[in-house]
Amino acid sequence: MKKTIGNILGAGGLIGLIYFTYVYFQNSDSFEVLGADVAVSTGDYVPILISAVVMLAGIVIARSK
């Protein structure tokens, strides 16, 4: 039972990590200053951190005995 719950959490965390990282990079703006292209991210990084924590918790739960 613990292994199943851990696998579900791990997979959900991985999917969330991929999705929110993609959204984070899509929310970046770039502009030019003195001939240099500057990129500024306006995305929120908190969902990325939460997804990573959920994924790691799922891995720990799945591998615990």
C-alpha positions, 0 to 999 in steps of 0.5 A: 500500500505504501509503495502504491501511494509513494508511486502515485505521489512521485508520478504526480510530483514529476508531472507537476514539476514538468508542467510548472517549469514549462509555464515558468519559462513561458512567462518570461519577458525579454527586452533589449538594453544597450544592444544586450538582450535581457530576459526577466522571468515573471513566473511564480516558482513556488509551484515548482518547489511544491511539486519537487517536494511532493515528488521527493516525498513520494520517492521516499515513501515508495522506497521505505520498508 
